Amino acid sequence: MTWLLTTLQQFLLFSGAVLVTGCVAWRIFVAPHADRGVHGPAAAALQTAEHRVARLAFAAALVVVLGWGLRGVVQLLGFRDPFVPLREDIELLLFQTFWGTVWMAQGVVVVALAAFLAMALRSVTTSTLDRPPASGRIAGRLTEAALIMALAATLAGSGHAVGVDSGRALALVADGLHALAAGCWIGTLAVILTAGRPVEASEETITLFAAQLRRFSPLALVSGATLVSMGVALSWTHLPEVADLWRTTYGRVLASKAGLALVVFGLGFVNWRRGLPVLDTRQGAVEVRRRAAAEVALATGVLLLTAILVHSPKP
């Protein structure tokens, strides 16, 4: 029961973090540039998409808050000494352990992120005259980006990277970049397929879909390269021997995660090479959307394996 609850908590935390990172990345890297290349009905569809992304970002932030809260409950259940008062265990866990310090810091970050995204949601649903000026929107995006980076840092600070004996600082940086890259790649793609997807399949809105994916493509390439390089570096620090990949439970879960991730990368590569040139056609957009949906679905499996991996004992 505890194993299942821990896996669920980690999955909620990671999937929420990936999705909220994708929403912020979409607003910073995708939407402003897609806006320059669309007009008429496509521009109106983009404005509708901005409203949906704002709602999705807030919902994802709430999932992160839920995952963070469950994380505290799970940790307390494992830490609990039935022979001492509950209050003493809580005080010891929160104020006398490194985990407690990171968890409280993470709480500040996730609550601040949810509150800020709630205000951002309100700003996009108000009339045009009441919206903040361009300078205010830029400041808002910078604040969102800073909170997302802080969230990634706290995720790294409560994972296996903390237990690395040598090169701990580098492992923490690699873990944080790994989390950010996953959100910028899979999270942003999920946003484009759902909240950023035009409702009507007209020629104009197909143009909007194509504009988003073309702007997303370089972000996906950089994020994918970062994800692979940081993942290899982290695996090297967590596995003493290559044979541990098949001799230990941790290694087998890690190998399954890596194998499934390779399939996701393969789908992304096919979409990049074959999909981008035909995005402006209706059939091409349908095929790209189908492969991208499979990409996100399989990536969800990778997140589930990651949730299992994080609370599995290292060899």
C-alpha positions as CSV (number, residue, x, y, z in Angstrom):
1,M,0.0,0.0,0.0
2,T,2.8,2.4,0.9
3,W,4.6,1.5,-2.3
4,L,1.5,2.3,-4.4
5,L,0.9,5.6,-2.6
6,T,4.5,6.6,-3.0
7,T,4.4,5.8,-6.7
8,L,1.1,7.7,-7.1
9,Q,2.5,10.7,-5.3
10,Q,5.7,10.9,-7.3
11,F,3.8,10.4,-10.6
12,L,1.4,13.3,-9.7
13,L,4.3,15.5,-8.7
14,F,6.4,14.7,-11.8
15,S,3.6,14.8,-14.4
16,G,2.2,18.0,-12.9
17,A,5.7,19.6,-13.0
18,V,6.2,18.5,-16.6
19,L,2.9,19.9,-17.7
20,V,3.2,23.2,-15.9
21,T,6.7,23.6,-17.3
22,G,5.3,22.9,-20.8
23,C,2.6,25.6,-20.3
24,V,5.2,28.2,-19.3
25,A,7.5,27.2,-22.1
26,W,4.6,27.4,-24.6
27,R,3.8,31.0,-23.4
28,I,7.5,32.1,-23.6
29,F,8.9,30.3,-26.6
30,V,6.0,29.2,-28.8
31,A,3.0,31.5,-28.6
32,P,4.8,34.9,-29.2
33,H,6.4,33.6,-32.4
34,A,3.4,31.7,-33.7
35,D,1.4,34.9,-33.3
36,R,3.6,36.7,-35.8
37,G,2.9,34.2,-38.6
38,V,-0.9,33.9,-38.3
39,H,-3.8,36.2,-39.1
40,G,-7.6,36.3,-39.2
41,P,-9.3,33.1,-37.9
42,A,-5.9,31.6,-36.9
43,A,-5.0,34.6,-34.8
44,A,-8.4,34.4,-33.0
45,A,-7.8,30.6,-32.5
46,L,-4.4,31.5,-30.9
47,Q,-6.1,33.9,-28.5
48,T,-8.5,31.1,-27.5
49,A,-5.6,28.8,-27.1
50,E,-3.9,31.2,-24.7
51,H,-7.0,31.1,-22.5
52,R,-7.0,27.3,-22.5
53,V,-3.3,27.2,-21.7
54,A,-3.7,29.5,-18.8
55,R,-6.4,27.3,-17.4
56,L,-4.3,24.2,-18.0
57,A,-1.3,25.8,-16.3
58,F,-3.3,26.6,-13.2
59,A,-4.7,23.0,-13.1
60,A,-1.3,21.5,-13.5
61,A,0.0,23.7,-10.7
62,L,-2.7,22.4,-8.4
63,V,-1.7,18.8,-9.3
64,V,1.9,19.7,-8.3
65,V,0.6,21.1,-4.9
66,L,-1.4,17.9,-4.4
67,G,1.7,15.8,-5.2
68,W,3.8,17.9,-2.8
69,G,1.3,17.5,0.0
70,L,1.1,13.7,-0.5
71,R,4.9,13.6,-0.5
72,G,4.9,15.0,3.0
73,V,2.3,12.4,4.1
74,V,4.2,9.5,2.6
75,Q,7.5,10.6,4.1
76,L,5.9,11.0,7.5
77,L,4.3,7.5,7.3
78,G,7.8,6.0,6.7
79,F,9.4,8.2,9.3
80,R,6.8,7.7,12.0
81,D,7.8,6.3,15.4
82,P,4.6,4.9,17.1
83,F,6.3,5.3,20.5
84,V,6.6,9.1,20.4
85,P,4.0,11.8,19.9
86,L,3.1,12.7,16.3
87,R,4.1,16.3,16.8
88,E,7.7,15.3,17.8
89,D,8.0,13.2,14.6
90,I,6.7,16.1,12.5
91,E,9.1,18.6,14.1
92,L,12.0,16.2,13.7
93,L,11.3,15.5,10.1
94,L,10.7,19.1,9.0
95,F,13.3,21.0,11.1
96,Q,16.1,18.5,11.7
97,T,16.5,16.7,8.3
98,F,17.7,18.0,4.9
99,W,14.6,16.4,3.3
100,G,12.4,18.5,5.5
101,T,14.2,21.7,4.6
102,V,13.9,20.9,0.9
103,W,10.2,19.9,1.2
104,M,9.3,23.1,3.0
105,A,11.2,25.2,0.3
106,Q,9.4,23.3,-2.4
107,G,6.1,24.1,-0.7
108,V,6.8,27.8,-0.8
109,V,7.7,27.4,-4.6
110,V,4.6,25.3,-5.6
111,V,2.1,27.5,-3.6
112,A,3.7,30.7,-5.1
113,L,3.6,29.1,-8.6
114,A,-0.1,28.2,-8.2
115,A,-1.0,31.7,-6.9
116,F,0.9,33.4,-9.7
117,L,-0.7,31.2,-12.3
118,A,-4.1,32.0,-10.8
119,M,-3.4,35.7,-11.3
120,A,-2.2,35.0,-14.8
121,L,-5.4,33.1,-15.6
122,R,-7.5,36.1,-14.3
123,S,-5.5,38.5,-16.5
124,V,-6.1,36.6,-19.8
125,T,-9.8,36.3,-19.1
126,T,-10.3,40.0,-18.5
127,S,-11.0,42.5,-21.3
128,T,-8.3,43.7,-23.5
129,L,-8.3,47.2,-21.9
130,D,-7.7,45.7,-18.4
131,R,-4.8,43.5,-19.4
132,P,-1.2,44.4,-18.3
133,P,1.1,46.3,-20.7
134,A,3.8,44.5,-22.6
135,S,6.4,45.2,-19.9
136,G,4.1,43.6,-17.3
137,R,3.6,40.5,-19.5
138,I,7.4,40.2,-19.8
139,A,7.8,40.5,-16.1
140,G,5.1,37.9,-15.6
141,R,6.9,35.4,-18.0
142,L,10.2,36.0,-16.2
143,T,8.6,35.3,-12.9
144,E,7.0,32.1,-14.2
145,A,10.3,31.0,-15.6
146,A,12.1,31.7,-12.3
147,L,9.4,29.7,-10.3
148,I,9.7,26.8,-12.8
149,M,13.5,26.7,-12.3
150,A,13.1,26.8,-8.6
151,L,10.7,23.9,-8.8
152,A,13.2,21.9,-10.8
153,A,15.9,22.7,-8.3
154,T,13.8,21.4,-5.4
155,L,12.9,18.2,-7.3
156,A,16.6,17.6,-7.7
157,G,17.3,18.4,-4.1
158,S,14.9,15.7,-2.9
159,G,16.0,12.9,-5.3
160,H,18.8,10.4,-5.7
161,A,21.2,13.1,-6.7
162,V,21.5,14.2,-3.1
163,G,23.0,10.8,-2.2
164,V,25.9,11.0,-4.6
165,D,29.2,10.8,-2.7
166,S,31.4,12.7,-5.1
167,G,30.3,15.5,-7.5
168,R,27.1,16.1,-5.7
169,A,26.7,19.6,-7.0
170,L,27.1,18.5,-10.6
171,A,24.6,15.7,-10.0
172,L,22.1,18.2,-8.6
173,V,22.5,20.5,-11.6
174,A,22.2,17.6,-14.0
175,D,19.0,16.4,-12.3
176,G,17.5,19.9,-12.4
177,L,18.3,20.3,-16.1
178,H,16.9,16.8,-16.7
179,A,13.5,17.8,-15.2
180,L,13.4,21.1,-17.1
181,A,14.2,19.5,-20.4
182,A,11.5,16.9,-19.9
183,G,9.0,19.7,-19.3
184,C,10.1,21.8,-22.2
185,W,9.9,18.9,-24.6
186,I,7.0,16.6,-23.6
187,G,5.1,19.2,-21.6
188,T,5.1,21.7,-24.4
189,L,4.2,19.1,-27.0
190,A,1.3,18.0,-24.8
191,V,0.1,21.6,-24.5
192,I,0.2,22.1,-28.3
193,L,-1.8,18.9,-28.8
194,T,-4.5,19.8,-26.2
195,A,-4.9,23.5,-25.1
196,G,-3.0,24.8,-28.1
197,R,-4.8,22.8,-30.7
198,P,-7.3,24.7,-32.8
199,V,-10.9,23.6,-32.3
200,E,-11.8,23.9,-36.0
201,A,-9.9,22.0,-38.7
202,S,-9.9,24.8,-41.2
203,E,-7.0,25.7,-43.4
204,E,-6.3,28.8,-41.3
205,T,-6.2,26.9,-38.0
206,I,-4.0,24.2,-39.6
207,T,-1.6,27.1,-40.3
208,L,-1.7,27.9,-36.6
209,F,-0.9,24.2,-35.6
210,A,2.0,24.2,-38.1
211,A,3.3,27.5,-36.8
212,Q,3.4,26.2,-33.2
213,L,5.1,22.9,-34.1
214,R,7.7,24.7,-36.3
215,R,8.5,27.0,-33.4
216,F,8.5,24.1,-31.0
217,S,11.0,22.1,-33.1
218,P,14.3,23.8,-32.1
219,L,13.1,23.8,-28.4
220,A,12.5,20.0,-28.7
221,L,15.9,19.4,-30.2
222,V,17.7,21.3,-27.5
223,S,15.6,19.8,-24.8
224,G,16.0,16.2,-26.2
225,A,19.8,16.6,-26.3
226,T,19.8,17.9,-22.7
227,L,17.5,15.1,-21.6
228,V,19.8,12.4,-23.0
229,S,23.1,13.9,-21.9
230,M,21.9,14.6,-18.3
231,G,20.2,11.2,-18.1
232,V,23.4,9.4,-19.1
233,A,25.4,11.4,-16.6
234,L,22.9,10.7,-13.8
235,S,22.8,7.0,-14.6
236,W,26.6,6.9,-14.5
237,T,26.6,8.3,-10.9
238,H,23.8,6.0,-9.7
239,L,25.0,2.7,-11.1
240,P,28.4,1.4,-9.9
241,E,28.6,-1.2,-12.7
242,V,27.0,-1.5,-16.1
243,A,25.9,-5.1,-15.2
244,D,23.7,-3.5,-12.5
245,L,21.3,-2.7,-15.4
246,W,20.1,-6.3,-15.4
247,R,21.3,-7.6,-12.1
248,T,19.4,-5.2,-9.8
249,T,15.7,-4.0,-9.6
250,Y,16.8,-0.4,-9.8
251,G,18.8,-1.1,-13.0
252,R,16.0,-3.1,-14.6
253,V,13.6,-0.2,-14.0
254,L,16.1,2.2,-15.3
255,A,16.8,0.1,-18.4
256,S,13.0,-0.1,-19.1
257,K,12.7,3.7,-18.7
258,A,15.6,4.2,-21.1
259,G,14.2,1.7,-23.7
260,L,10.8,3.4,-23.6
261,A,12.4,6.8,-23.9
262,L,14.3,5.7,-27.0
263,V,10.9,4.8,-28.6
264,V,9.7,8.3,-27.7
265,F,12.8,9.8,-29.2
266,G,12.3,7.7,-32.4
267,L,8.8,9.0,-32.8
268,G,10.0,12.6,-32.3
269,F,12.7,12.1,-34.9
270,V,10.2,10.8,-37.5
271,N,8.0,13.7,-36.8
272,W,10.9,16.1,-37.2
273,R,12.2,14.6,-40.4
274,R,8.9,13.7,-42.1
275,G,6.3,15.7,-40.4
276,L,7.5,19.3,-40.5
277,P,7.8,19.5,-44.4
278,V,4.1,18.5,-44.8
279,L,2.6,20.3,-41.8
280,D,0.7,22.8,-44.0
281,T,-1.4,20.0,-45.5
282,R,-4.5,18.6,-43.8
283,Q,-3.2,15.0,-44.1
284,G,0.2,15.9,-43.0
285,A,-1.1,17.7,-39.9
286,V,-3.3,14.6,-39.0
287,E,-0.3,12.3,-39.3
288,V,2.0,14.5,-37.2
289,R,-0.7,14.9,-34.6
290,R,-1.2,11.1,-34.4
291,R,2.5,10.4,-34.0
292,A,2.9,13.3,-31.5
293,A,0.0,11.9,-29.4
294,A,1.7,8.5,-29.3
295,E,4.9,10.3,-28.3
296,V,3.2,12.0,-25.3
297,A,1.3,8.8,-24.3
298,L,4.6,6.8,-24.2
299,A,6.3,9.6,-22.4
300,T,3.6,9.3,-19.7
301,G,4.9,5.7,-19.3
302,V,8.4,7.0,-18.9
303,L,7.1,9.4,-16.1
304,L,5.5,6.4,-14.4
305,L,8.8,4.5,-14.5
306,T,10.6,7.5,-13.1
307,A,8.1,7.7,-10.2
308,I,8.9,4.1,-9.4
309,L,12.7,4.6,-9.9
310,V,12.9,7.6,-7.5
311,H,11.8,5.6,-4.5
312,S,13.7,2.4,-5.5
313,P,16.9,1.7,-3.5
314,K,20.0,2.2,-5.5
315,P,22.5,-0.7,-5.9
